[in-house]
Amino acid sequence: MTKLRASGREYTWTNGHTYSTINWGLVNARWMMTMALHELFIMDPKCSDHSLLSLYLAQDKDTSRRPFKFLNHVAVHEKFPKTIKEVWSKRRGRCRMANI
């Protein structure tokens, strides 16, 4: 088990004159390997002695390519054939793939 990195307030508990960090976020190595980005945020206490802990989780962005999708409802639009003809008739550059 390891303690998560925390940000926000420095302390998680107070009684008005004593400040202490008594609340932590603990995770194991498997969890840390699964969740790429994670951080514990210590929020301001509202009506309690304890600060709320907010766990920020974010996965790596999916950088894999997605297949091309053709939306059939676009093809029935009145300007679709004209627009396609105009765009495909323009040359984009030397590269043949850029023209496609």
Secondary structure, DSSP 8 states (H G I E B T S, - for coil): -EE--EEE-S-SEESSS-EE-----EE-HHHHHH-SEEEEEE---SSSSB--EEEEEE-----S-------HHHHTSTTHHHHHHHHHHS---S-HHHH-
